[in-house]
Amino acid sequence: MKVALVISSLGLGGASRVMSLLANYWAARGDEVILITLDTVDTDAFALHPAIERVALDMMGDSNGLAAALANNAKRLLGLRRSIAAAGASVVLSFEDRTNVMVVVATLGMRIRRVVCERTDVRQHRIGRIWPVLRRMTYPLAAGLVVQTGALLPWGRSVMFGKPRVHVVPNPIPLERYTCGPLAERPLTIVAVGRLEPEKGYDVLLAAFADVAREFPQWALLIAGDGSQREPLRELVRELGLERQVRLAGYIENPRDVLAAASIFVMSSRYEGFPNALLEAMACGLPVVSTACVGALELLADGVSGVVVPVDDRDELAHALRRLISDAPFRHRLGSHARSVAERYSIDAVIREWDSLVSPTCLRSYS
């Protein structure tokens, strides 16, 4: 198999992590992989197999005004077209909304099959006024559309005009990297992992933890990740008087390091596609508390493999944290079930689904 993979950047984020996993797996297996980004290699956060052909277009600069945006996007389209044509692949697999649109437009008239992949809850994630229109115009020209959860199938089918080209493929996890020690031996730490952006709901998490911290001063909260909300969140920690119990750890290269040193995982997101960090925590055998966003509901059975609370509900989140902190046997039961759920998403199992999508045999009927 020879496949071209396209994404805006291999920087921090779940989409980049999944694309690097796919690329590395296929390259290690002996497939020919060309990975193209609009950004430079300087922003790469994930190591790639040496057999992968890496193409970085360095076209991610900001556009000041409509004219500049049109000119820059024209350059990106031309760069993508040249790079994809030079790759000589039979299929191009692209991640993320705007990149998907550009890949479809850039490959018009080319003898290549296109698979476009959404990586978040498109019903809540805003991408401006023009891009949703362009998405609905271009996606039907693709051989397939991949979403991460069954909840997005109706949206996908509406975009593809009801054609049987929409597929649900969850994120994979390399389970062998997430074998951790017994839960009873881990520090009394609650951990959250993810970009410091508004959609992650860390403001609500800090407020909820402030309610809990006074009752359980021996427990700490560690938030691993970086982003635009770092300073506002630092200020909120100070306002809430949580400096001794909360640590904003910044970007952690290996999430397992913080997951293996925690007793509870919490996800306070307002929306998600398919949360990698949640799946990784479950693979580590951590009991989890999560908001009822789409991705979490695909993974969790409330009270069995985790505790689910409403989005943006400080009181319910605090109540769930108290429950887990106060009940060690309940924590251990949740952690055990969580690990068994995560095993269903092993990289070998999920790769088989991707293989069936990008193979010429599967896609020929959609041409």
C-alpha positions as CSV (number, residue, x, y, z in Angstrom):
1,M,0.0,0.0,0.0
2,K,1.2,3.5,-0.8
3,V,-0.7,6.3,1.1
4,A,-0.3,10.0,1.4
5,L,-1.4,11.5,4.8
6,V,-2.1,15.2,5.2
7,I,-2.7,17.3,8.3
8,S,-2.1,20.9,9.0
9,S,0.6,20.3,11.6
10,L,2.1,17.5,13.7
11,G,2.1,19.8,16.7
12,L,0.5,19.0,20.0
13,G,-3.0,17.5,19.8
14,G,-5.0,14.3,19.5
15,A,-5.3,14.4,15.7
16,S,-1.5,14.7,15.3
17,R,-1.0,11.9,17.8
18,V,-3.4,9.6,15.9
19,M,-1.9,10.4,12.5
20,S,1.6,9.7,13.7
21,L,0.4,6.4,15.1
22,L,-1.1,5.4,11.8
23,A,1.9,6.5,9.8
24,N,4.4,4.7,12.1
25,Y,2.4,1.5,12.1
26,W,2.1,1.4,8.3
27,A,5.7,2.3,7.7
28,A,6.9,-0.3,10.2
29,R,4.8,-2.9,8.4
30,G,6.5,-2.0,5.1
31,D,3.9,0.2,3.5
32,E,5.0,3.4,1.7
33,V,3.9,6.4,3.6
34,I,4.2,10.1,2.7
35,L,3.2,12.5,5.5
36,I,2.5,16.1,4.4
37,T,1.9,19.0,6.6
38,L,1.1,22.7,5.9
39,D,3.3,23.6,8.8
40,T,7.1,23.2,9.3
41,V,8.9,20.2,10.9
42,D,9.9,22.6,13.7
43,T,6.4,22.2,15.2
44,D,6.5,18.4,15.1
45,A,5.7,16.9,18.5
46,F,5.7,13.2,17.5
47,A,8.6,11.1,16.3
48,L,8.2,9.4,13.0
49,H,9.5,6.1,11.6
50,P,12.6,6.7,9.4
51,A,11.0,5.1,6.4
52,I,8.3,7.8,6.3
53,E,8.7,10.4,3.6
54,R,8.2,13.7,5.4
55,V,7.0,16.8,3.4
56,A,6.6,20.1,5.2
57,L,5.2,22.9,3.1
58,D,5.8,25.8,5.6
59,M,2.5,27.6,4.6
60,M,0.8,28.2,7.9
61,G,1.4,31.9,8.2
62,D,-1.4,34.2,9.3
63,S,-3.4,36.2,6.7
64,N,-4.2,39.8,7.3
65,G,-7.3,40.6,5.4
66,L,-9.4,38.8,2.8
67,A,-7.0,39.4,-0.1
68,A,-4.1,37.9,1.9
69,A,-6.2,34.9,2.9
70,L,-7.3,34.2,-0.6
71,A,-3.7,34.5,-1.8
72,N,-2.3,32.3,0.9
73,N,-4.9,29.6,0.4
74,A,-4.2,29.6,-3.3
75,K,-0.5,28.9,-2.5
76,R,-1.5,26.2,-0.1
77,L,-3.7,24.5,-2.7
78,L,-0.9,24.6,-5.3
79,G,1.6,23.3,-2.7
80,L,-0.7,20.5,-1.7
81,R,-1.5,19.5,-5.3
82,R,2.2,19.3,-6.2
83,S,3.1,17.3,-3.1
84,I,0.3,14.8,-3.4
85,A,0.9,14.4,-7.2
86,A,4.6,13.8,-6.5
87,A,3.8,11.2,-3.8
88,G,2.3,8.9,-6.4
89,A,0.0,7.4,-3.8
90,S,-3.3,5.6,-4.7
91,V,-5.1,7.2,-1.7
92,V,-4.8,10.4,0.3
93,L,-6.0,10.4,3.9
94,S,-6.5,13.9,5.4
95,F,-7.4,15.0,8.9
96,E,-9.2,18.1,10.1
97,D,-11.9,20.2,8.6
98,R,-10.1,23.0,6.7
99,T,-7.3,20.7,5.6
100,N,-9.9,18.2,4.3
101,V,-11.5,20.9,2.2
102,M,-8.2,22.0,0.7
103,V,-7.1,18.4,0.0
104,V,-10.3,17.7,-1.9
105,V,-10.0,20.9,-4.0
106,A,-6.3,20.4,-4.5
107,T,-6.8,16.9,-6.0
108,L,-9.7,17.7,-8.3
109,G,-9.0,16.0,-11.6
110,M,-6.3,13.7,-10.2
111,R,-6.6,9.9,-10.3
112,I,-6.5,9.5,-6.5
113,R,-9.0,8.4,-3.9
114,R,-9.7,10.8,-1.0
115,V,-10.7,9.9,2.5
116,V,-11.5,12.9,4.7
117,C,-11.6,12.6,8.5
118,E,-13.2,14.8,11.1
119,R,-11.5,14.8,14.5
120,T,-13.9,16.7,16.8
121,D,-17.6,17.2,17.5
122,V,-18.4,19.2,14.3
123,R,-21.8,20.2,15.7
124,Q,-20.1,22.3,18.4
125,H,-16.7,23.2,16.9
126,R,-16.9,26.6,15.1
127,I,-14.8,27.1,12.0
128,G,-16.2,30.4,10.7
129,R,-19.0,31.0,8.1
130,I,-17.3,30.1,4.8
131,W,-15.6,26.8,5.7
132,P,-18.8,24.9,6.7
133,V,-20.3,25.8,3.3
134,L,-17.1,24.7,1.5
135,R,-17.1,21.5,3.6
136,R,-20.6,20.6,2.4
137,M,-19.6,21.3,-1.2
138,T,-16.4,19.3,-1.2
139,Y,-16.9,16.3,1.1
140,P,-19.3,14.5,-1.3
141,L,-16.4,14.4,-3.8
142,A,-14.4,12.2,-1.4
143,A,-14.5,8.4,-1.5
144,G,-15.2,8.3,2.3
145,L,-15.8,10.4,5.3
146,V,-14.5,9.1,8.7
147,V,-16.0,10.3,12.0
148,Q,-14.9,9.1,15.5
149,T,-18.3,8.3,17.1
150,G,-21.6,6.9,16.1
151,A,-23.3,10.1,17.4
152,L,-21.8,11.9,14.4
153,L,-23.2,9.5,11.8
154,P,-26.4,11.5,11.1
155,W,-24.3,14.6,10.5
156,G,-21.9,12.7,8.3
157,R,-24.7,11.2,6.2
158,S,-26.3,14.6,5.7
159,V,-23.0,16.0,4.5
160,M,-22.6,13.1,2.1
161,F,-26.2,13.3,0.9
162,G,-27.1,9.9,2.3
163,K,-24.5,8.0,0.4
164,P,-23.0,5.0,2.2
165,R,-19.6,6.6,2.5
166,V,-19.5,7.5,6.2
167,H,-17.5,5.3,8.6
168,V,-17.0,5.3,12.4
169,V,-13.4,4.6,13.3
170,P,-12.3,5.3,16.9
171,N,-8.8,6.3,18.0
172,P,-6.3,3.6,18.6
173,I,-4.1,3.1,21.6
174,P,-0.8,1.3,21.9
175,L,-1.8,-0.7,25.0
176,E,1.7,-1.9,25.8
177,R,2.8,1.6,26.6
178,Y,0.1,2.0,29.3
179,T,0.7,-0.8,31.7
180,C,0.9,0.8,35.2
181,G,1.4,-0.3,38.7
182,P,-1.4,-1.2,41.3
183,L,-3.8,1.7,41.9
184,A,-3.5,1.3,45.7
185,E,0.2,2.3,45.5
186,R,-0.2,5.5,43.6
187,P,-0.1,9.0,45.0
188,L,-3.3,10.8,46.0
189,T,-3.3,12.9,42.9
190,I,-6.1,13.8,40.5
191,V,-4.8,14.3,36.9
192,A,-6.2,16.0,33.8
193,V,-4.4,15.9,30.5
194,G,-5.2,18.1,27.5
195,R,-4.6,21.5,25.8
196,L,-5.3,24.5,27.9
197,E,-8.1,25.8,25.7
198,P,-11.7,27.0,26.6
199,E,-13.3,23.8,25.3
200,K,-11.5,21.7,27.9
201,G,-13.5,23.3,30.8
202,Y,-10.5,23.7,33.2
203,D,-12.1,26.8,34.7
204,V,-15.0,24.6,35.9
205,L,-12.6,21.8,37.0
206,L,-10.6,24.3,39.2
207,A,-13.8,25.7,40.7
208,A,-15.0,22.1,41.5
209,F,-11.7,21.1,42.9
210,A,-11.7,24.2,45.2
211,D,-14.9,22.8,46.8
212,V,-13.2,19.5,47.3
213,A,-9.7,20.6,48.3
214,R,-10.8,22.1,51.6
215,E,-12.3,18.7,52.7
216,F,-9.3,16.6,51.4
217,P,-6.2,18.7,51.8
218,Q,-4.0,15.6,51.2
219,W,-5.2,15.3,47.6
220,A,-3.6,17.3,44.7
221,L,-4.7,18.2,41.2
222,L,-2.2,18.1,38.3
223,I,-3.2,19.5,34.9
224,A,-0.8,18.5,32.1
225,G,-0.9,20.5,28.9
226,D,-0.3,23.9,27.4
227,G,-2.2,26.4,25.4
228,S,-3.8,29.9,25.3
229,Q,-5.5,29.6,28.7
230,R,-2.3,29.0,30.7
231,E,-2.1,32.5,32.3
232,P,-5.8,32.9,32.9
233,L,-5.8,29.5,34.6
234,R,-2.7,30.4,36.7
235,E,-4.6,33.5,37.9
236,L,-7.7,31.4,38.7
237,V,-5.5,29.0,40.8
238,R,-4.3,32.0,42.8
239,E,-7.8,33.5,43.2
240,L,-9.1,30.2,44.5
241,G,-6.2,29.8,46.9
242,L,-5.1,26.5,45.4
243,E,-1.4,27.1,44.9
244,R,-0.4,24.3,47.3
245,Q,-2.7,21.7,45.8
246,V,-2.8,22.5,42.1
247,R,0.0,22.2,39.6
248,L,-0.1,23.3,36.0
249,A,2.6,21.0,34.7
250,G,2.8,22.3,31.0
251,Y,3.3,19.9,28.1
252,I,4.3,16.4,29.1
253,E,5.9,14.4,26.3
254,N,4.8,11.0,27.6
255,P,1.3,11.2,29.2
256,R,1.9,7.8,30.8
257,D,4.3,9.4,33.2
258,V,1.6,11.5,34.9
259,L,-1.2,8.9,34.5
260,A,0.9,6.3,36.3
261,A,1.5,8.7,39.2
262,A,-2.2,9.4,39.8
263,S,-5.2,7.8,41.5
264,I,-8.1,9.6,39.6
265,F,-8.4,11.0,36.1
266,V,-10.8,13.8,35.3
267,M,-12.0,15.2,32.0
268,S,-14.0,18.4,32.2
269,S,-14.4,19.1,28.5
270,R,-17.3,21.0,27.0
271,Y,-17.0,18.9,23.8
272,E,-14.6,16.3,22.3
273,G,-14.2,14.2,19.2
274,F,-12.8,11.0,20.7
275,P,-10.7,11.9,23.7
276,N,-7.3,10.3,23.5
277,A,-6.3,11.3,27.1
278,L,-9.4,9.6,28.5
279,L,-8.7,6.4,26.7
280,E,-5.1,6.5,27.8
281,A,-6.1,7.0,31.4
282,M,-8.5,4.0,31.2
283,A,-5.7,1.9,29.7
284,C,-3.7,2.8,32.8
285,G,-6.4,1.4,35.0
286,L,-7.4,4.8,36.4
287,P,-11.0,5.5,37.6
288,V,-12.3,8.4,35.6
289,V,-14.7,11.3,36.0
290,S,-15.8,12.8,32.8
291,T,-18.4,15.3,31.4
292,A,-21.1,13.8,29.2
293,C,-19.5,15.0,25.9
294,V,-19.9,12.8,22.8
295,G,-16.5,11.1,22.9
296,A,-16.7,10.1,26.5
297,L,-20.2,8.6,26.2
298,E,-18.8,6.2,23.6
299,L,-16.3,4.9,26.2
300,L,-18.0,5.1,29.6
301,A,-20.8,3.4,31.3
302,D,-21.8,5.6,34.2
303,G,-20.9,3.9,37.5
304,V,-19.3,0.9,35.8
305,S,-16.2,2.1,33.8
306,G,-16.4,5.7,35.0
307,V,-18.5,8.5,36.5
308,V,-20.3,10.8,34.0
309,V,-21.4,14.3,35.0
310,P,-23.2,17.1,33.0
311,V,-21.1,19.5,31.0
312,D,-20.3,22.8,32.8
313,D,-21.8,21.6,36.1
314,R,-19.4,22.5,38.9
315,D,-21.5,21.0,41.7
316,E,-21.9,17.6,40.0
317,L,-18.2,17.5,39.2
318,A,-17.3,18.2,42.8
319,H,-19.7,15.6,44.0
320,A,-18.2,12.9,41.7
321,L,-14.7,13.8,42.8
322,R,-15.7,13.5,46.5
323,R,-17.3,10.1,45.8
324,L,-14.1,8.7,44.3
325,I,-11.8,10.2,46.9
326,S,-13.9,8.9,49.7
327,D,-14.5,5.3,48.4
328,A,-11.3,3.4,47.5
329,P,-13.0,0.1,46.6
330,F,-15.2,2.0,44.2
331,R,-12.1,3.6,42.6
332,H,-10.5,0.2,42.2
333,R,-13.7,-1.3,40.6
334,L,-13.9,1.6,38.1
335,G,-10.2,1.3,37.3
336,S,-10.5,-2.4,36.6
337,H,-13.4,-2.0,34.3
338,A,-11.8,1.0,32.6
339,R,-8.8,-1.1,31.6
340,S,-11.0,-3.8,30.1
341,V,-12.8,-1.2,28.0
342,A,-9.6,0.3,26.7
343,E,-8.4,-3.1,25.5
344,R,-11.1,-3.0,22.7
345,Y,-9.2,0.0,21.2
346,S,-5.8,-1.6,20.7
347,I,-3.9,-0.3,17.7
348,D,-4.0,-3.7,16.0
349,A,-7.8,-3.8,16.1
350,V,-8.3,-0.2,15.0
351,I,-5.7,-0.4,12.2
352,R,-7.7,-3.2,10.7
353,E,-10.6,-0.8,10.3
354,W,-8.3,1.8,8.7
355,D,-6.9,-0.8,6.4
356,S,-10.3,-1.7,5.1
357,L,-11.0,1.9,4.4
358,V,-7.8,2.9,2.5
359,S,-7.4,-0.3,0.5
360,P,-8.2,0.1,-3.2
361,T,-10.7,-2.8,-3.0
362,C,-12.9,-1.1,-0.5
363,L,-12.8,2.4,-2.1
364,R,-13.2,1.3,-5.7
365,S,-17.0,1.1,-5.3
366,Y,-17.1,4.7,-4.2
367,S,-15.2,6.1,-7.2
